Amino acid sequence: MKRLFDLKFTALFIFLTLHVFSVAGQSVGKIAGKVTDGKTGEALIGLTVKVQGSTKGTSTDIEGRYSISGLTAGKHTLVFSYVGYSSKSVSDIVVKASQVTNADIVMEESEGNSLNEVVITASAKQESVGALYAMQRVSVRVSDGISAEQIRRSPDRNTSDVLKRVSGASIQENKFLLIRGLSDRYNTTLLNNAPLPSSEPDRKAFSFDIIPSNLVDQIVVNKTAAADLPGDFAGGVIQIKTRDFPEQELVSLNYSASYNTQSTFKDFKGGKRGGLDLLGFDDGLRDMPSSFPSNRTNYVNSSLDQRVAYTKAFKNNWGVENFGAALPTQSLQFTYGNSYTLENANKFGFIASLSYRNGNTITDQTRADIEQIGDESFSFKDDVYKNSINVGGLANFAYAFKNSKIAFKNIYNRVFDDAYTSRVGVALEEPNFDNRNSQFQLLQKSLLSSILEGEHSFENRRKLDWNASFSSSNQDQPDLRRIFYSRPSGSSEPFKASVNTGSASTKNAGRFYSDLQDYVYAGAVNYTHPFKLGKLDQIVKVGALSQYRTRDFSARELGYVRTTANAESESYLSLPQEEIFSPGNISRTGFIFDEITNPSNTYDANVLLNAGYVMLTNELAQKWKLNWGLRVESYHEKLNSATVLGTPITVDNNYVDLLPSANLIFSIDDKTNLRASYSNTVARAEFRELAPFSFFDFESNNVIIGNNNLKRSRINNFDLRFEHFSPGGQIFSLTGFYKQFKNPIEQVFNQGTVAASKAASFQNATKATLFGAELEIRQRLSFIKEADFFTNTSVYANLAIMKSDVKLDRQLFANINESRALQGQSPYLINGGIQYNDNKWGFNVLYNRIGRRINIVGFGRYEASGFVYEYPDIYENPRDVIDLQISRKLFSNRLDAKINVGDLLNQKAVLYQDNNNDKKFNPSSDQSIRTIKYGSNFSLSLGYNF
């Protein structure tokens, strides 16, 4: 049913896109833009815009937008006028045939005039870097953002690449966001103002790599709280807005091809593929046979002959196929949008987009682990072949009438990762044996988000906005297959499969199936009421939110065993993997399945979140503003599962949290702010962290187990920030922050674990602290010389320096160091770059580096001399990443050609144990746990606007 569900939505996006396709040229040009209040940054509605010397004119809509078409090519002057504001005349606006010239305007209040006729609404879309920074300047929160213009000018292909450019942000595992060094559990993601479910089964995280960057209009990372934001964060609230309808008809086609130095044109291997793999769907090739019993009890209670028949029903898809040379990664996107002015100046617009990406990657990895310091428990070399399909669609519709707007926004994305791992090496279990392992893993992830939202403006600048949303997130892992062969080292004997007699092991020879489905239903309403105390502006805002989330997770584990230790089944062990489990070898005297699914492999959960808030923004004096408020969140979560032995486990947590926040802003001048912020927030355990389900991680050789006794964390947040904004999107900011955590959740190894057989779980530490500083600079080089080159060139850099400390109770954590850094927290983050852009050419160089951070927490014991590691912490080594882009506009700016180079240096990613504790990786003295080279990417992309 889920496959049919996903296919229907894919078909819907294809239909919406192709149905509206048309191409229409324009013989004249257009001026369009947005008008905002220079003091608040909010849009001005009903403002009059006229073309000087003609009868053409219009007024701004509910978003403060205006559009004047039918203008002849050349220079024009626009006059903007509004009650209570000084009129503004803007000259030398260049209009080109068949193009839209953007002119965003900031209006200033005129002294002594009444503001009664002024209506202010929130902005729905900010396009330019300068406008985005203007929004940051007047925001009541500490925030950082990236606009669509910056995204277009960067080499980033997905949202995770974009986010690592944000000050104080870094990406883990190429997809998970860390803000201020805090793990992803401390972040909350909103897509078009609607909450998103976790895209991962094992963590509170959203995999940002599934959203193509060219579908994103704006990303804002809020680093301090306000009462109208969700209260479950300490790192940041990430607000992603997808593209809205355009100012004129938009028809564009984008194509890109990428060459990877590690993968492209190399021999590519993998398992058998299905007929729909190319579209990102499994056609049933990897499905469990419909005849197979629905649960473990029914299978183990079947007769031997029945179990033989059930085992034979599985496809013999263990063979490895050579698909020839890996083709370059290719992507294609088609976008169509338009807007229409209707009767009474009402406006309707839409944008639809369909994107497709197909890539083959080959990574050469090494993996190792230790039995004790100085002795390796295994040493593997992995060749990982991954075919990745990404299918995405967007369909947004909006209707504006009078002082209202209603929008229906939808985004769908599907990721299809089909990976084959070939592993060779030596393991502790058989130290004098050579091993040869294979793993076939398909991971299907899909995301659907739909939101219906409305904005309504009334007299005296009052505003009501609301939304109702539905989100669905699915992760399906059908038929993960592993097989393990070995033979004596240096021997010419054939490799033999490790198929046990009696009880099975999916690590050695087995199949694993899992399915996770999340649904989120939410609704919110907010009311904003401005008023005055004397001449000072005041705003009171109240709102409520209700969110209901459900999760269903199930897994099945099936391992092959020899029914008896006889000569027949012994002879089968030397067969190659494409033959060993063929139907003829499944019999009463050969191989058969042993189902080892535990009761804990299934759980269901739900949570109801109800929230309400009141927030005030008070202008205390001409340069002083205070935003303060209280948010109340009622959080009731339930989870039903069982232990490995089948004992029922029920989690029933009910929290009511009072979450105060305050943001004080002193405006030194109209471009400079000094901010101070305080808030109390929470971090709640993810469903997977509460569920007792245990899973063997093939990559790390660890077992991960949930903990149903976890508590939610409470965090006190303090921020102090100085910021200065200059015209043209220039900024200088310096921020200091400090955080106190009570009961932070950390992943640690269980007591009793040993290096050769490790089991990790989640635990509440006693407390933790984090403090640090962030510096951000964006500067145009026009101060060097008033020339086009320097005027069009800017440099930017952001640096974050952090230090954290986690305190644990020795009585509860006798095997964990009581004082260390937070897991995943980097001591520093560096981003930098230089950009050049004129009307034709663009050049962009970007640099990124993170400080070493704990990837996996180690364990040991306490002695009189202090803590002694038996298994040291595993660190992620810093690496330098340089990306660059050269762009050129051709054919009257209709064709946009880009050459991108990603990860030019191609430095190895290294996980290691710092044996000599010198805080740097030394291959001769430190224990390498994992190394991987991703390769450099060289791509050409072509985008044509019809």
ZATINU-608175 format. One record per residue (C-alpha): x, y, z. Coordinates in pm, whole numbers, padded with zeros to 5 digits, always signed. Example, Ala and Ser with C-alpha at 12.3 -4.5 7.8 and 13.67 -1.06 7.14 Angstrom:
2
+01230-00450+00780/+01367-00106+00714/
***
This chain:
946
+00000+00000+00000/+00283+00242+00084/+00439+00180-00256/+00107+00261-00420/+00075+00568-00195/+00417+00698-00301/+00353+00623-00667/+00029+00821-00657/+00200+01127-00520/+00482+01104-00773/+00225+01076-01048/+00039+01375-00906/+00346+01597-00923/+00424+01482-01277/+00067+01560-01379/+00063+01902-01216/+00390+01997-01380/+00315+01872-01729/-00046+01987-01727/+00046+02352-01685/+00338+02349-01927/+00337+02624-02181/+00587+02868-02321/+00505+03231-02376/+00747+03508-02447/+00719+03873-02349/+00786+04165-02575/+00811+04420-02294/+00961+04422-01947/+00834+04439-01594/+00937+04590-01261/+00847+04396-00947/+00951+04401-00587/+00857+04431-00225/+00811+04731+00000/+00899+04706+00368/+00904+04925+00675/+01260+05035+00751/+01195+05016+01124/+01023+04681+01157/+01118+04505+00832/+00756+04410+00776/+00561+04452+00454/+00350+04757+00374/+00007+04683+00226/-00182+04918-00004/+00115+05143-00074/+00088+05336-00402/+00351+05279-00673/+00352+05497-00986/+00571+05517-01295/+00682+05876-01329/+00575+06034-01655/+00304+05777-01734/-00037+05663-01614/+00089+05323-01509/+00074+05234-01143/-00039+04982-00886/-00053+04917-00512/+00117+04659-00295/-00061+04339-00195/-00082+04161+00142/+00284+04064+00112/+00391+04418+00029/+00458+04315-00329/+00395+04514-00642/+00430+04443-01012/+00409+04680-01308/+00419+04523-01653/+00414+04653-02011/+00713+04882-01963/+00933+04966-02258/+01299+04879-02238/+01513+05152-02085/+01535+05348-01760/+01229+05430-01550/+01159+05615-01227/+00914+05484-00969/+00746+05695-00701/+00638+05525-00377/+00393+05697-00144/+00212+05591+00172/+00023+05763+00451/+00257+05835+00743/+00572+05775+00536/+00800+05998+00338/+00752+05953-00034/+01043+05799-00218/+01148+05846-00578/+01374+05578-00724/+01534+05658-01056/+01743+05471-01312/+01561+05141-01281/+01672+04955-01594/+01403+04751-01770/+01498+04489-02029/+01266+04328-02281/+01108+03999-02168/+01267+04026-01824/+01164+04119-01472/+01369+04385-01294/+01358+04349-00918/+01338+04664-00705/+01286+04606-00332/+01219+04929-00143/+01249+05028+00223/+01020+05311+00344/+01086+05533+00642/+00820+05689+00866/+00782+06065+00843/+00797+06250+01172/+00472+06391+01309/+00240+06196+01079/-00022+05953+01201/+00031+05586+01137/-00337+05496+01160/-00357+05402+00795/-00048+05185+00801/-00111+04810+00775/+00188+04582+00837/+00203+04207+00764/+00475+03948+00786/+00689+03880+00486/+00627+03557+00298/+00933+03567+00075/+01267+03752+00083/+01482+03716-00227/+01795+03923-00193/+02084+03898+00048/+02028+04257+00158/+01660+04196+00230/+01742+03882+00426/+01990+04071+00642/+01737+04351+00684/+01499+04093+00823/+01771+03971+01061/+01837+04330+01173/+01480+04392+01284/+01411+04038+01408/+01346+04002+01781/+01559+03683+01780/+01923+03606+01710/+01906+03445+01368/+02120+03364+01065/+01999+03285+00720/+02071+03206+00358/+01863+03344+00074/+01769+03191-00260/+02018+03424-00429/+02305+03291-00217/+02191+02934-00283/+02189+02991-00659/+02541+03133-00645/+02686+02844-00446/+02786+02495-00565/+02548+02335-00315/+02310+02080-00460/+02104+01998-00152/+01992+02168+00166/+02250+02002+00390/+02529+02154+00178/+02361+02494+00207/+02322+02476+00584/+02691+02424+00652/+02742+02784+00532/+02540+02918+00827/+02743+03070+01107/+02800+02815+01384/+02655+02525+01182/+02814+02205+01058/+02700+01888+00888/+02756+01537+01021/+02756+01233+00792/+02687+01469+00498/+02324+01523+00602/+02265+01593+00974/+02282+01948+01106/+02477+02048+01418/+02435+02403+01544/+02687+02549+01785/+02839+02205+01814/+02519+02052+01953/+02391+01726+01811/+02081+01715+01594/+01862+01615+01891/+01873+01981+01996/+01727+02113+01669/+01373+02151+01539/+01283+02180+01171/+00987+02364+01020/+00903+02339+00651/+00673+02621+00541/+00591+02683+00909/+00484+02322+00964/+00675+02076+01187/+00863+01796+01014/+00899+01444+01153/+01237+01282+01197/+01361+01120+00877/+01579+00874+01068/+01466+00576+01279/+01754+00594+01529/+01776+00963+01615/+01587+01289+01639/+01717+01423+01313/+01607+01544+00976/+01812+01435+00677/+01847+01764+00493/+02009+01602+00191/+01665+01493+00067/+01555+01850-00019/+01713+01983-00342/+01856+02330-00285/+01693+02481-00594/+01348+02422-00443/+01440+02631-00139/+01354+02999-00126/+01498+03083+00213/+01653+02920+00520/+01656+03093+00857/+01823+02940+01163/+01686+03091+01485/+01941+03052+01764/+01747+03216+02044/+01395+03140+02153/+01080+03347+02141/+00740+03245+02266/+00604+03193+01912/+00869+02931+01828/+00866+02561+01930/+01019+02511+02273/+01205+02185+02209/+01546+02312+02098/+01878+02438+02227/+02076+02455+01902/+01835+02612+01658/+01494+02620+01496/+01550+02574+01123/+01281+02737+00909/+01283+02627+00546/+01057+02799+00298/+01006+02661-00050/+00957+02877-00354/+00632+03066-00394/+00465+03173-00718/+00673+03397-00948/+00613+03754-01058/+00563+03645-01417/+00536+03327-01618/+00831+03105-01541/+00935+02809-01753/+01277+02668-01678/+01469+02351-01748/+01787+02263-01558/+02029+01982-01632/+02357+01893-01466/+02617+01619-01500/+02887+01550-01243/+03218+01365-01261/+03355+01215-00939/+03724+01131-00925/+03655+00831-00703/+03362+00680-00891/+03287+00797-01243/+03378+00552-01521/+03497+00294-01267/+03351-00058-01269/+03026-00048-01073/+02888-00350-00889/+02571-00429-00702/+02282-00664-00645/+02008-00746-00891/+01789-00448-00974/+01416-00428-01017/+01220-00285-01305/+01125+00035-01118/+01461+00105-00953/+01533+00374-01210/+01225+00564-01086/+01316+00523-00721/+01076+00241-00632/+01124-00124-00552/+00895-00328-00778/+00866-00611-00526/+01199-00777-00603/+01307-00732-00241/+00971-00794-00076/+00919-01070+00173/+00711-01345+00005/+00339-01302+00072/+00319-01667+00178/+00566-01617+00462/+00406-01621+00811/+00317-01279+00945/+00502-01327+01274/+00778-01532+01434/+00541-01748+01641/+00358-01876+01335/+00687-01957+01164/+00860-02145+01447/+00541-02343+01516/+00530-02463+01157/+00648-02809+01061/+00996-02863+00917/+00854-02920+00569/+00652-02599+00592/+00960-02404+00699/+01153-02548+00406/+00876-02432+00171/+00868-02086+00330/+01247-02052+00292/+01238-02163-00073/+00987-01888-00149/+01256-01621-00109/+01432-01508-00423/+01790-01618-00471/+01920-01263-00521/+02261-01303-00360/+02459-01264-00679/+02682-00964-00753/+02636-00804-01094/+02883-00585-01281/+02694-00293-01431/+02992-00162-01627/+03138+00185-01595/+02968+00416-01344/+02803+00697-01538/+02833+01059-01428/+02575+01172-01175/+02296+01346-01364/+02003+01557-01254/+01713+01716-01434/+01457+01966-01311/+01160+02124-01482/+00978+02419-01327/+00669+02604-01439/+00491+02886-01262/+00275+03184-01332/+00067+03448-01161/-00252+03618-01273/-00421+03943-01175/-00797+03889-01150/-01094+04117-01090/-01070+04366-00804/-00689+04329-00814/-00711+03978-00673/-00414+03761-00754/-00366+03391-00817/-00030+03222-00865/+00133+02884-00863/+00464+02712-00914/+00520+02344-00989/+00850+02165-01012/+00965+01812-01078/+01325+01703-01020/+01515+01380-01077/+01868+01283-00984/+02058+00961-01049/+02409+00904-00919/+02658+00622-00871/+02924+00653-00603/+03212+00423-00511/+03391+00478-00183/+03707+00306-00068/+03687+00268+00308/+03896+00109+00581/+03744-00003+00910/+03911-00130+01223/+03842-00177+01592/+04034-00289+01899/+04003-00569+02154/+04224-00372+02388/+04450-00073+02338/+04723-00176+02096/+04543-00489+01966/+04300-00477+01674/+03984-00687+01696/+03924-00653+01324/+04067-00480+01021/+03850-00450+00713/+03867-00289+00374/+03527-00196+00234/+03436-00109-00123/+03092+00049-00113/+02894+00088-00435/+02584+00303-00401/+02323+00389-00662/+02116+00686-00543/+01791+00800-00699/+01624+01120-00582/+01280+01215-00708/+01128+01540-00587/+00828+01751-00660/+00685+02080-00545/+00341+02230-00608/+00251+02562-00444/-00069+02758-00503/-00166+03097-00359/-00466+03328-00387/-00460+03687-00259/-00778+03891-00223/-00829+04224-00052/-00613+04204+00260/-00599+03827+00275/-00399+03544+00127/-00454+03170+00127/-00182+02931+00012/-00160+02556-00036/+00200+02432-00040/+00317+02079-00107/+00652+01912-00132/+00730+01548-00196/+01071+01386-00203/+01186+01030-00236/+01536+00890-00183/+01628+00544-00312/+01975+00431-00199/+02077+00087-00322/+02417-00004-00178/+02644-00306-00206/+02941-00345+00030/+03229-00581-00042/+03438-00635+00270/+03767-00820+00312/+03993-00846+00616/+04051-01019+00949/+03822-01035+01255/+03885-01119+01620/+03655-01424+01613/+03895-01592+01370/+04228-01406+01396/+04410-01652+01170/+04140-01646+00904/+04081-01419+00607/+03724-01287+00584/+03511-01197+00286/+03177-01032+00363/+02898-00895+00148/+02608-00670+00236/+02317-00565+00012/+02117-00277+00151/+01831-00081+00001/+01709+00224+00191/+01393+00394+00071/+01297+00724+00232/+01004+00943+00140/+00873+01273+00271/+00541+01439+00199/+00448+01773+00348/+00127+01962+00275/+00020+02283+00441/-00284+02506+00398/-00217+02849+00540/-00388+03184+00556/-00299+03543+00636/-00555+03815+00707/-00485+04182+00778/-00726+04419+00946/-00738+04785+01038/-00479+04928+01275/-00219+04674+01162/-00387+04375+01326/-00314+04038+01173/-00441+03683+01196/-00254+03387+01045/-00327+03017+01064/-00218+02688+00914/-00321+02325+00901/-00062+02071+00792/+00000+01704+00728/+00341+01539+00701/+00435+01182+00627/+00782+01035+00659/+00864+00676+00570/+01181+00470+00585/+01166+00124+00436/+01458-00119+00444/+01354-00431+00253/+01574-00740+00242/+01903-00622+00391/+02125-00924+00321/+02459-01016+00480/+02684-01315+00422/+03021-01395+00579/+03294-01620+00431/+03633-01713+00576/+03933-01938+00523/+04271-01989+00697/+04513-01705+00629/+04753-01780+00341/+04554-02088+00243/+04444-02178-00109/+04134-02350+00027/+03800-02215-00091/+03626-01963+00132/+03347-02117+00342/+03028-01944+00450/+02970-01909+00824/+02627-02072+00839/+02566-02212+01184/+02395-02529+01292/+02111-02464+01537/+02073-02090+01599/+02125-01828+01330/+02312-01500+01312/+02196-01232+01067/+02548-01089+01091/+02687-01402+00922/+02410-01514+00688/+02067-01359+00699/+01804-01115+00588/+01665-00815+00773/+01345-00623+00697/+01229-00304+00864/+00966-00042+00803/+00909+00289+00979/+00613+00519+00919/+00558+00859+01081/+00252+01079+01042/+00224+01433+01179/-00102+01628+01193/-00079+01986+01311/-00268+02310+01324/-00178+02656+01453/-00331+03001+01482/-00163+03332+01571/-00307+03676+01632/-00099+03994+01630/-00232+04319+01776/-00016+04635+01751/-00093+04938+01964/+00077+05248+02100/+00171+05374+02442/+00225+05740+02377/+00448+05750+02071/+00604+05409+02134/+00504+05103+01932/+00385+04792+02118/+00279+04451+01990/+00101+04170+02165/+00089+03832+01996/-00097+03524+02112/-00125+03183+01955/-00193+02816+01997/-00067+02497+01834/-00177+02136+01841/+00030+01855+01695/-00038+01482+01690/+00235+01246+01576/+00227+00870+01533/+00493+00614+01456/+00478+00247+01364/+00798+00048+01343/+00847-00320+01274/+01145-00540+01186/+01198-00905+01099/+01530-01094+01134/+01584-01417+00945/+01907-01616+00957/+02011-01919+00752/+02110-02231+00946/+02212-02585+00859/+01936-02817+00970/+02195-03080+01064/+02576-03093+01062/+02601-03336+00771/+02831-03375+00473/+02568-03243+00233/+02524-02906+00403/+02898-02890+00469/+02964-02913+00096/+02728-02623+00028/+02938-02386+00241/+03205-02359-00028/+02959-02248-00296/+02980-01888-00417/+02718-01655-00275/+02509-01649-00593/+02460-02027-00561/+02472-02110-00193/+02106-02035-00119/+01960-02155-00448/+01630-02348-00410/+01803-02686-00448/+02007-02626-00134/+01704-02540+00079/+01588-02872+00223/+01542-03088+00534/+01913-03175+00518/+02043-02845+00378/+01968-02483+00468/+01660-02337+00629/+01558-02013+00797/+01576-01964+01170/+01367-01657+01256/+01533-01467+01538/+01298-01169+01544/+01258-01043+01899/+00936-00899+02047/+01132-00575+02091/+01171-00546+01713/+00827-00388+01690/+00694-00079+01859/+00426+00183+01809/+00417+00529+01959/+00226+00854+01955/+00258+01196+02105/+00013+01482+02151/+00163+01827+02184/-00058+02122+02278/+00099+02463+02313/-00012+02816+02379/+00178+03139+02422/+00157+03509+02484/+00435+03734+02357/+00487+04108+02383/+00724+04330+02190/+00759+04659+02370/+00935+04968+02242/+01073+05090+02576/+01235+05402+02432/+01338+05526+02092/+01631+05280+02071/+01524+05010+02317/+01299+04716+02238/+01205+04418+02457/+01050+04098+02332/+00931+03873+02613/+00674+03605+02664/+00574+03272+02804/+00509+02950+02614/+00328+02657+02774/+00372+02312+02620/+00181+02001+02722/+00357+01693+02588/+00206+01346+02630/+00392+01058+02470/+00312+00688+02469/+00514+00394+02341/+00430+00025+02338/+00694-00243+02290/+00843-00544+02466/+01174-00671+02596/+01376-00934+02411/+01205-01192+02632/+00859-01061+02546/+00779-00871+02866/+00557-00575+02771/+00710-00229+02804/+00494+00081+02811/+00623+00437+02813/+00372+00697+02927/+00531+01038+02985/+00327+01349+03047/+00510+01681+03077/+00379+02035+03118/+00658+02287+03063/+00653+02660+03126/+00907+02811+02887/+00986+03181+02941/+01194+03384+02698/+01320+03740+02671/+01509+03929+02401/+01636+04280+02467/+01753+04488+02168/+01935+04822+02185/+01961+04993+01844/+02281+05194+01856/+02181+05338+01520/+01962+05229+01229/+02225+04975+01120/+02364+04850+01451/+02212+04642+01731/+02320+04509+02066/+02115+04209+02178/+02078+04013+02502/+01862+03701+02524/+01750+03444+02779/+01524+03144+02737/+01435+02813+02895/+01383+02527+02648/+01360+02148+02649/+01496+01850+02454/+01284+01537+02448/+01384+01180+02377/+01309+01043+02031/+01084+00736+01999/+01373+00518+01889/+01574+00618+02195/+01291+00504+02421/+01218+00176+02240/+01412-00133+02362/+01472-00244+02002/+01831-00363+01942/+01997-00338+01602/+02338-00455+01480/+02519-00181+01288/+02724-00346+01012/+02943-00038+00971/+03051+00001+01335/+03005-00359+01453/+02802-00223+01748/+02456-00309+01881/+02230-00009+01952/+01957-00049+02218/+01692+00199+02337/+01619+00303+02697/+01258+00344+02809/+01362+00532+03127/+01494+00845+02958/+01385+01185+03089/+01350+01503+02891/+01626+01762+02922/+01587+02122+03042/+01816+02393+02906/+01886+02751+03011/+02013+02962+02720/+02198+03296+02739/+02309+03503+02436/+02478+03839+02387/+02526+03972+02033/+02663+04280+01859/+02565+04321+01493/+02618+04585+01229/+02447+04578+00888/+02563+04777+00586/+02397+04825+00246/+02433+04548-00009/+02403+04262+00236/+02714+04343+00438/+02730+04235+00801/+02957+04221+01101/+02837+04034+01408/+02991+03897+01725/+02795+03665+01953/+02867+03506+02288/+02650+03226+02426/+02623+03004+02731/+02397+02702+02792/+02317+02493+03100/+02172+02144+03050/+01988+01936+03309/+01960+01564+03225/+02115+01587+02876/+02070+01269+02671/+02393+01102+02556/+02467+00780+02369/+02706+00566+02577/+02820+00205+02596/+02637-00010+02848/+02813-00135+03157/+02957-00481+03110/+03034-00417+02743/+03375-00516+02609/+03561-00400+02303/+03502-00725+02118/+03124-00710+02169/+02987-00362+02226/+02632-00259+02313/+02544+00112+02316/+02236+00281+02457/+02106+00623+02559/+02134+00769+02909/+02066+01094+03094/+02380+01261+03218/+02352+01473+03533/+02427+01808+03373/+02630+01977+03102/+02748+02323+03005/+02838+02481+02672/+02981+02824+02605/+03129+02985+02300/+03151+03276+02059/+03058+03334+01694/+03198+03589+01452/+03044+03662+01111/+03168+03905+00846/+03040+03978+00495/+03213+04269+00324/+03208+04411-00029/+03548+04517-00161/+03432+04850-00303/+03624+05026-00024/+03946+04925-00202/+03856+05104-00522/+03537+05235-00680/+03551+04998-00974/+03305+04740-01104/+03527+04447-01011/+03559+04545-00643/+03198+04662-00620/+03082+04321-00743/+03318+04125-00519/+03253+04036-00157/+03424+03821+00101/+03261+03649+00392/+03371+03444+00690/+03214+03302+01000/+03396+03144+01291/+03258+02971+01598/+03465+02867+01901/+03301+02645+02163/+03373+02440+02473/+03142+02195+02648/+03157+01971+02952/+02929+01680+03050/+02901+01569+03412/+02797+01213+03493/+02724+01029+03817/+03001+00775+03887/+02751+00550+04064/+02535+00526+03752/+02812+00545+03491/+03097+00345+03637/+03242+00279+03291/+03215+00632+03144/+03445+00929+03200/+03255+01170+03425/+03389+01481+03248/+03422+01522+02873/+03289+01721+02577/+02935+01670+02448/+02911+01400+02185/+02926+01561+01839/+03040+01901+01970/+03324+02065+01775/+03560+02310+01948/+03556+02533+01640/+03381+02580+01304/+03516+02784+01011/+03336+02896+00696/+03474+03142+00447/+03455+03247+00087/+03494+03506-00183/+03223+03586-00437/+03216+03786-00758/+02896+03851-00952/+02810+04091-01230/+02540+04078-01494/+02722+03803-01687/+02992+03634-01483/+03002+03481-01139/+03284+03330-00936/+03251+03175-00592/+03507+02999-00370/+03389+02848-00041/+03589+02697+00245/+03469+02485+00539/+03643+02318+00833/+03528+02175+01166/+03733+02098+01474/+03768+01740+01591/+03464+01609+01774/+03361+01295+01962/+03186+01057+01726/+03145+00768+01971/+03192+00791+02348/+03442+00538+02486/+03442+00344+02812/+03679+00225+03084/+03707+00212+03462/+03791+00432+03760/+04113+00373+03951/+04289+00563+04226/+04479+00762+03964/+04154+00860+03790/+03969+00732+03484/+04149+00474+03268/+04019+00407+02919/+03974+00048+02807/+03816+00173+02486/+03906+00538+02411/+03663+00793+02264/+03643+00786+01886/+03707+01127+01729/+03624+01268+01387/+03938+01428+01246/+03914+01779+01094/+03928+01806+00718/+03948+02106+00485/+03677+02134+00221/+03703+02379-00068/+03420+02425-00320/+03413+02663-00612/+03181+02774-00889/+03217+02966-01214/+02896+03085-01380/+02813+03262-01705/+02485+03399-01838/+02425+03360-02212/+02157+03422-02474/+02017+03740-02323/+02054+03594-01975/+01819+03309-02053/+02088+03042-02020/+02274+03009-01693/+02583+02788-01723/+02779+02680-01414/+03094+02482-01357/+03113+02352-01001/+03397+02183-00819/+03309+02018-00491/+03559+01905-00226/+03856+02008-00437/+04114+01882-00184/+03948+01543-00138/+04098+01489+00205/+04019+01165+00384/+03747+01158+00644/+03901+00984+00946/+03757+00845+01268/+04027+00755+01517/+04119+00692+01880/+04375+00935+02017/+04607+00688+02190/+04872+00943+02293/+04611+01214+02368/+04792+01481+02166/+04460+01603+02017/+04560+01533+01658/+04557+01233+01428/+04889+01053+01385/+04858+00735+01172/+05165+00578+01332/+05055+00614+01694/+04676+00646+01690/+04419+00376+01619/+04237+00440+01291/+03876+00325+01318/+03745+00436+00982/+03880+00622+00681/+03690+00717+00369/+03758+00922+00057/+03454+01068-00115/+03632+01199-00422/+03620+01545-00579/+03318+01638-00789/+03336+01832-01117/+02999+01926-01260/+02846+02125-01540/+02493+02256-01497/+02279+02433-01754/+01961+02618-01670/+01742+02770-01939/+01453+03010-01879/+01213+03008-02171/
***
